[in-house]
Amino acid sequence: MQIFNLKNNIKVLFEKTGGAKVFSLKIFSPISATSEDISKAGVCALTNNLMQKATMSRSKERLAKDIDDIGASLSSLQDYDFSCLSIDCLSEFFVSAAEILSDIIINPSFSADELAFEKEMLKAFFKSNQDDIKSVVGEHFAKNFYNGSSYQYHYCGSPDTTDNINLDDIKAMHKFSYNASNILISIAGNIDFESVKNVLERNFGSIKEGQKFKEPQFAVKSPSKEKEIIDGKFNQAFILTGFPVSSLRDKNFAAISVLSNILGGRMTSRLFIELREKLGLAYEVGSSYNAKLVKSHFSIYIGLDKKNIDLTLKRIDEILKNFCAKGVGKEELNNVKTYIKGIYALSRLTTSAKSRFYGLKELLWGDYAYDESYLNEVESVNEQTIREIANEIFKQKSFTIILKPKKEI
């Protein structure tokens, strides 16, 4: 890994790879949903989408042609705590690809017609989510669990909030997100260092500094109730139970990840074996560690028949109490660690994955090297730590959404 700053202090992470002559160039920003006015949630997602449409010097058609002519792939990444624009291409076209991406970052052309179109696309996305049972339950969960904060909506906003967004909002968000005070560049590929340094300096070194990102400070109120039952148009029921956990930067991040995989992250996890394989109570079952910058949650989810709801809730409670009391054995813990390390390694095989994960670790954890030290933390997790973390999490007040079909199955 080679790290350097451009003349405007934009930080660059560069890893030279072997093998195929390809590269992945990503421009990260910490500006996302947590930096938005809640009444205009989704403005950051809309801004990133519109930036990829056209620039001051390239029409929509010209931009698409220039990208196609070098066989490049332009894409965006976004979540609650970051935004990213990316271009992947053959190394021989690095100069052209970098110039195209810098044009998109520096000189986007925002039009009222494109904004209206993107709003309609988002509304179609929100509508399609209503046909997905997990999305419906997750939406209700977030509105209750994260009520009043930037996490209460999808990071693309909602149909109501996106209606409030205008072109001035888009331009202001672009100016805030992609100034030199906030940009981080992450690149991985089979390119020599001097070329990377010179090309990036030429294309991104002129970006001006601006309003600097400040980490969000907002309180997340606990739900006023422990359970909410909602009706659904689906033929099955669904349960989502969430427990509050701390920020993704907490010292127990790796341990909670291990805990999640023990309980519901694998086909041999406890929830899967007990609820699906042994008792046949669930169509799908699992757990998830939803790590965020301000406040996270640990969730358990189950798709099931309506008639099995009460029994399943009882069995989940028993499984969690048993886990808190007895913890995990050494063999099971070691098997989970091996699984995590294998999946982790496989997820980082491509240049795009490398540039993505190094950039995210630098942006969110403040150290790109955490991408490697995370595995050391996983390895150091022991039986006592897992038991302590389980008791800390599962003895808190939880919040549960239960979706029932409107008609009998």
N, C-alpha and C positions, 0 to 999 in steps of 0.2 A: 504494500500500500504506500502510495506517495501522496503527500498532502501539501498543498500550497495555496496561497491567496492571490487572486487577481489584483490589479492595481487599485480597484475600488473595494478591496477587502472581501469580495465574495470568496468563500472557502470552497476548495475543490478536493474531492477524494478521487483518486485514480488508482485502479488496480489493473496492471497489465496481465492479460491472460494468454495462454497458449492455445493451441488447437485451431479451430476455425477462425478465419479472418473476418470477424464480426465485432461489433461494439454495441453498447447500450448507453445512451447519454440521458440522464434524468435531471430535471430542474425541480428541486423541492422548495416548498414554502411551509412554514408552520401555521399559515393563515388558513383557517377552514371554519367549520361550523361553530367552534368555540369563540371565534372572533366576530360573529355576526350579531346583529340586532335580531332577537327572536322573532319580532314581527315581520322580518324579511328573511327568515331562515331559507336557505337554498341559494342565496345570492352568490356564494363562492362557487358552488357547483355549476350554476349557470354561466358564471364568468369563465371558468375553465372550458366549458363546452363551446362557448362563443369564440374564445381565443383560437380555437382550431379551425374556424370556418374561413377566415380571410384576414389579410393584413393590409396595411396602407399601400404596399407595393405589389401585393398579389391578390387577385380576385379569388373567389371561391374555386373557380375552375382552374385557374393557374396554380394555386397552392396544391390542389389535388394532383395535378399533372406533374408538378415538380417533385412531389413525394413519390409518385408512382414511377417516374422515370429513373430513379435511383434504387428502386426496389425497397424503399424504407417503410417502416411501420410507425405511425404517429399515434400516441395513445395518452390517456390521462389516468391518474390514480387519485383517489380521494377517500378520506374517512373523516371522522369527527375532529381529529387533531393534526391533520396535514393535508396538503395538496401537492400534486406533482404532474408535470408534463414531460413526456418521454419520446425519444426517437431511437429506433433500433435499425441498424443497417450494416451492409458490408463495409469493412474497414477502408476500402479504396475510395469510398464516397464520404468519408468522415468530414472533409472540408465542406462539401455541399450540404450535408445533413445538419451540421452545426450552424451553418448560416441560415438555413430554413427555420430551425428551432429558435434561434435568436430573434429572427424576424417576427415569429409568433409571440415570443415573450415580450419583446420591446414595442412592436408596432401593430398590435391587433386592431382590426377594423370592426367596430361594433355597430350593428345596424338594428333599427327598430323591427324590421321584417324578420331578421334572424332571431331576435329576442322573442318575438311572438311565436315563431316556429318552435324554438327550444322549450318555451313554456308549455306548448301543446304536447311536446314529446314527454316532458316531465309528468304532465297530467295523465298521459297514457300509461306511463310507468307506474304512477301511484294507483291507477285503476287496475292494472294487471296484478299489482300486489294484493288486491282484495280477493283474487282467485287463489292465493297461496295461503294455506292455513297458518304456517309458521310466521309469515309476514303480518297477518292480521293480529295474531296473538302478541307478537313482538311489538307491534305498534301500540296496542293497549297497555302492555307492560311498561314501555318507555314513558308514556304519558303520565302514568302513575308513579313509577319509581324515580324518574328524573324530572318530576313536575317543576316548572318554573326555570329550568336551566336549558342550556343549548343542546343537551342530550335528549330532550323530550321528543324531538322530531327525528325523522330520518335525516342523514347528513345532506340529502338533496332538498330538504325542507318538507313542505306539505302543499296541497292544492291551494289552500287559503293564503299561506305566506308568500308563495311564488307570485301570486296575483299582485302583491304589493311592490314588486321589484320593477324599477325602471332603468333606462340607459344610464342615467347619472349614478345610480347605485352600482351598476356594473363597472363603469369607468373608475369609480372611487375604489372599489374592491381590487381591481387590477393594479391600480397605483400602489395600494397598500401591500398586496400580496407579493408582487414581483419587482420590488425595488432591491437595490444592492444590500440594504440592511437586513433583509430577510431571506434572500436566496441562498440555497446550498446546492452545489453541483456534485453529482455522483456519477462516475463513469467507469465502466469496466469493458475491456476489449483488447484485442490484439492490435495495438497501435503503439508506436514509440512515444516516450514521455515528452520529448521536445515538440513533437507535432501537436500533442494534446495541449500542452501549455501555450504554444503560440496561437493555435486556432481558437482556443477558448478566450484568450486575452483579446484577440482581435474582434471577436463577436460579442462577448459579454462584458468586457472590461470597461465599456463606456456607460453602462447602466448606472444611474445616479442613486445615491443613498436616499432614504426617505424615512417615513414613520416606522419605527422599529416595533416588532412584535413583543408584547408583554404577555407572559403566561396568564391564562384566565384565572380569575379569582371569583368563584361564585359558589354559593351554598346549594347543596342538594337536599331538599327536605325529604324526610322519611314519609312513605305513604301513610295516609290517615287510617287505613284499614289493612288487614292482613290478606284479604282475599276478594277477588271480584269475579263474578260469573257472567259471561256474555253469551249471547246466542250467535250461532254461525250458520251459514248456508251449506256447510259441508256435511258429508255423511259420517264423519268420524268426530270424536272429541279430541281435545288437545289441552295439555297442562304445561304451564311454564312457571316455575318457582325460582325466584331470584334472591340471593343474599348479598348484602353490601360488602365490598372489599375495597381496599385502598388503591391508590394510584398505581399505574404500571411501573413507576419508578421505585415502588416499595421494595425493601430488601428481600421480601418473600415472593417476588414475582416468579422465580424459577420453581420454588416449592409449590406454589398454587397451580402452576402449569402441570407439575407432576401429579398433584392431587386430582386435577380434572381428568387426566388420562387414566388414573386408577379407577375413578368412579364411572366415567362415561365416555371416554375418548377413544375406545377401541372396541373391536368385536368381542374381546374377552374381558371387557370391563365389568365391574360389579353390577351396575344397573342393568346392563344388557343381559348378563347371564341370569340374574335373579328375576327381572320383570318380563323379559321376552323369552329366553330359552327355557327356564324352569316353570314359570307360571303362565306363560302365553298371554300376558296382559297388554302387551304393547305392539303396535305396528313398527314404531321406531322409538328409540330412547337414547338419551345421551346427556352429557354435561358440557358446559362451555365456560371458559374464563374470558369474559368480555373486558379486556384491559383498556382503560382510557386514562387520559392525562390527569383529570381531576378526581373522578370517582368511578370505580369500576363495579362490576357485579359478577357473581358466580351463579350460573343458571343450570337448572335441571329441566329437561323437556321430554315429553312423552306424547306420542300420538296413539290413540286407543279407542275402544268401543265405549260409548256412554255408560253402559252398564258396569264397567270396570273402574269408574272414577274413584269411588269411595275406597275400594280395596287397594287400588294403586297408591293413593295418597297415604294410606295406612302403612303399606309396605315400604314406601320411600322413607317415611318417618322412622320406621324400624331399622332400615339399612343405614341411615345417617347416624342414628343413635348407636348402633353397633359399631360403626366405623369410628365414632368419637371415643367409644369405650375401649376398643381393641386395636385400632390402628391398622397397620399393614405389616405383613411379614417380609423378611429380607428377600426371599425368592421373587415374590410378586413385585416388590419395589425394583429389583434389578431388571426384571423383564420389562417393566414400564420404561425405565431409563434407556434400555437398549432400543425400544420402540421409538422413543422421542428422538434419540440421536440419529437413528436411521432415517426417519421422516425428515428431520431437520437437514441432514446432509443431502438427501434427494431433492429437497425443495430449492437448493442453491446451486444446481448444476449448470444453469445457463448464465450467460453474461447479463441478461436482463434481471435475473433473480439476484445476482451478486450486487449490481448497482442499486437495486431496490432495497435490499436488506441492509447494506452498509449505510445508505442514505437515511433510512428510517432509524437505525440505531443511533446515528450521529444526531439526527434532528430531535428525536424523542427522549433518548437516554443520555445524550450529550457525549457519546463516545462510540465511534464506529466499531471499535474493538469489542464492544459488548456482544456483537454477533458471534464471536468465538468464546468469550468468557462465560456466556450464558450456558454453554454445554458443561463447563467446569462447575458452575453452580448447580446444574441438574445432577451431576455426578456426586456432589457433596451432600445432597439431600439425604437424610437418614430417617429411620422409622420414627424416632422421637419427634423430629421436626414435622413430619406429616401428621402425626396425631395431635400435636399442639395447634397446627394450622387448622385442622378439621374442627377442633373444639372452638377455636376462635371464630370461625366462620359460621358453623352450623348451629351454634347456640345463640346466635343473634335472631332478631325478629326478621322473618322473611316476608316476601310479598308474592302471592300466587294469582295467576290468571287462569281461569278454567273456561274453555270454550265448549259449549254443548251444541249439538245439532238442533235445529229448530223442530225437526220431526224425529220420531223414533227410528233407530237404525233397523 
